[in-house]
Amino acid sequence: MSGPSDRLPEKTVRRGRIIAVACAAFAFGMVGAAYASVPLYELFCQVTGYGGTTQRADSEFGRVVDQSVVVRFDGNVAPGLAWTFGPNEREITVKLGDTRQTSFHVRNNSDRPVTAQATYNVTPDAAGLYFNKIACFCFDNQTLQPGEEMDMPIVFFIDPDIMESEELKNGRAITLSYTFFPQGGASEPVATAPTDGGTGAATDNL
């Protein structure tokens, strides 16, 4: 009959296998977490407005209140990108809940097609939770041909709930800033802004 000492090696081997499986599972989990971290972080920023990340809306808000906020606009390009880029309006006054449209002007100063992507944020950071974009050139990569220039629209509204924010109650000015960075792949050309200069909702070509 086998005694306890005879069964010890079997227990040791079993324990070793459990530890090996656990380590392998942990390693795979860390790899998966690394791949998921970027989209999860982006989702977190979009949901919470963290870091001045704005929200994305599918339609107009539908309720306008008699309170206004000044929205300032800023445009930049990263080093090495031969584009000229900036807002057509430096600032506008917007009623909370009202859908507004403005645009930025961009020109490719190089002698070749260039694709770029615009990153964005608002300041103060807490305003990102209330700043909603219906249409924006920043949603996709943009490609400009040599010497091409155009106006690129943005359609947005400010959620009236911003009035309830403790962080924003002492100031009503918001700055929306964009920076274009060069990209490697090709993309669809940027959309052009409507020519009527209106401030209504997004049009079909946005």
C-alpha positions in Angstrom: 0.0 0.0 0.0 1.3 3.4 -0.9 2.0 5.8 2.0 1.7 9.6 2.1 5.4 9.9 1.0 4.6 8.0 -2.2 1.9 10.4 -3.2 3.9 13.6 -2.6 5.6 13.8 -6.0 2.1 13.5 -7.7 0.8 16.5 -5.6 3.9 18.5 -6.4 3.5 17.8 -10.2 -0.2 18.8 -10.0 0.6 22.0 -8.2 3.3 22.8 -10.7 0.9 22.3 -13.5 -1.7 24.6 -11.8 0.9 27.3 -11.3 2.0 27.0 -15.0 -1.5 27.3 -16.3 -2.2 30.3 -14.0 1.0 32.0 -15.2 0.1 31.4 -18.8 -3.4 32.8 -18.3 -2.0 35.8 -16.6 0.4 36.4 -19.5 -2.4 36.2 -22.1 -4.5 38.4 -20.0 -1.8 41.1 -19.8 -1.4 41.0 -23.6 -5.1 41.3 -24.1 -5.3 44.2 -21.7 -2.5 46.0 -23.5 -4.4 45.7 -26.8 -7.6 46.8 -25.2 -6.2 49.6 -23.1 -6.3 52.2 -25.9 -9.9 51.7 -27.1 -11.0 51.3 -23.5 -9.3 54.6 -22.5 -10.8 56.4 -25.5 -14.3 55.0 -24.5 -13.8 56.2 -20.9 -12.8 59.7 -22.1 -15.8 59.9 -24.4 -18.3 58.8 -21.7 -16.8 61.0 -19.0 -15.4 64.0 -20.9 -12.0 63.2 -19.2 -9.2 65.4 -20.4 -11.5 67.7 -22.3 -12.8 65.0 -24.6 -16.0 66.1 -26.3 -19.1 64.0 -26.9 -20.6 62.7 -30.2 -24.3 63.2 -30.8 -26.5 61.8 -33.6 -29.0 64.6 -33.6 -29.9 68.1 -32.3 -30.6 68.5 -28.6 -34.1 69.8 -29.1 -34.2 72.2 -26.1 -32.8 75.7 -26.0 -32.5 77.6 -22.8 -32.0 81.4 -22.3 -28.4 81.1 -21.2 -25.3 81.6 -23.4 -21.7 80.5 -23.4 -18.8 81.9 -25.4 -17.0 79.3 -27.5 -13.5 80.1 -28.7 -11.7 78.2 -31.5 -8.1 77.3 -32.0 -6.3 75.4 -34.8 -2.8 74.0 -35.0 -0.7 71.6 -37.1 2.0 69.3 -35.9 5.7 69.8 -36.9 6.4 68.3 -40.3 2.8 68.8 -41.6 2.9 71.4 -44.4 -0.7 72.6 -43.8 -2.1 76.0 -42.9 -5.1 75.5 -40.6 -7.2 77.8 -38.4 -10.8 78.8 -37.5 -12.9 81.1 -39.7 -14.4 82.5 -36.5 -12.3 83.0 -33.5 -15.3 82.9 -31.1 -19.0 82.8 -31.1 -21.7 83.2 -28.5 -24.0 80.1 -28.3 -27.3 79.6 -26.5 -27.2 76.4 -24.5 -29.0 73.5 -26.3 -28.9 75.4 -29.6 -27.3 73.7 -32.6 -24.6 75.8 -34.2 -22.3 75.5 -37.2 -18.9 77.0 -37.8 -15.9 76.1 -39.9 -12.1 75.9 -40.1 -10.0 76.7 -43.2 -7.2 74.4 -44.3 -4.7 74.4 -47.1 -2.1 71.9 -48.2 1.1 73.9 -48.9 3.1 70.9 -50.1 3.5 69.5 -53.7 2.0 66.1 -52.9 -1.2 64.6 -51.5 -1.2 64.6 -47.7 -3.5 62.7 -45.2 -3.9 64.0 -41.7 -6.1 63.4 -38.6 -7.2 66.1 -36.2 -7.1 65.5 -32.5 -9.2 67.8 -30.3 -10.1 68.8 -26.8 -11.9 71.5 -24.9 -10.9 73.7 -22.0 -11.7 73.8 -19.2 -11.6 70.0 -19.2 -14.9 69.6 -17.3 -16.7 71.2 -20.3 -15.9 68.1 -22.4 -18.9 66.2 -20.9 -21.3 68.9 -22.2 -19.8 69.7 -25.6 -21.6 67.6 -28.2 -20.5 67.3 -31.9 -23.1 66.3 -34.5 -20.7 66.6 -37.5 -17.0 67.2 -37.5 -14.0 66.9 -39.9 -12.2 65.4 -36.9 -14.2 62.2 -37.0 -12.1 60.8 -39.9 -8.7 61.1 -41.6 -8.6 63.9 -44.2 -6.7 64.1 -47.5 -5.8 67.2 -49.3 -4.2 67.3 -52.8 -1.2 69.6 -53.5 -2.3 73.2 -53.1 -5.8 72.3 -52.2 -7.7 74.4 -49.7 -11.2 74.4 -48.3 -13.5 75.1 -45.4 -14.3 72.2 -43.1 -17.5 72.4 -41.0 -18.3 71.5 -37.4 -21.9 71.2 -36.1 -22.3 71.2 -32.3 -24.4 72.1 -29.3 -23.7 72.6 -25.6 -25.8 70.6 -23.2 -27.7 72.9 -20.8 -26.8 70.6 -17.9 -23.5 72.5 -18.0 -25.2 75.1 -15.7 -25.3 72.5 -13.0 -21.6 71.8 -13.0 -19.8 73.1 -9.9 -16.5 73.3 -11.8 -18.0 75.6 -14.5 -20.3 77.8 -12.6 -17.8 80.6 -12.3 -16.9 80.8 -16.0 -18.9 80.4 -19.2 -16.1 80.5 -21.8 -15.1 77.3 -23.6 -12.1 76.8 -25.9 -12.3 74.1 -28.6 -8.8 73.3 -29.9 -7.7 71.1 -32.9 -4.3 69.9 -33.9 -3.7 68.0 -37.2 -1.2 65.2 -37.3 0.1 63.5 -40.5 -1.1 60.0 -41.2 0.3 57.3 -43.4 -2.8 56.0 -45.2 -5.1 57.5 -47.8 -8.5 58.8 -46.9 -11.6 60.3 -48.3 -11.4 64.1 -49.0 -12.7 66.5 -46.4 -16.3 67.6 -46.7 -17.0 71.2 -47.6 -19.1 73.6 -45.6 -22.5 74.7 -46.9 -22.3 78.0 -48.7 -25.3 79.7 -47.1 -23.3 80.4 -43.9 -26.2 79.2 -41.8 -26.1 77.8 -38.3 -28.6 75.0 -38.6 -28.2 71.2 -38.3 -25.9 69.0 -40.3 -26.5 68.6 -44.0 -26.4 65.3 -45.9 -22.8 65.7 -47.1 -21.4 66.0 -43.5 
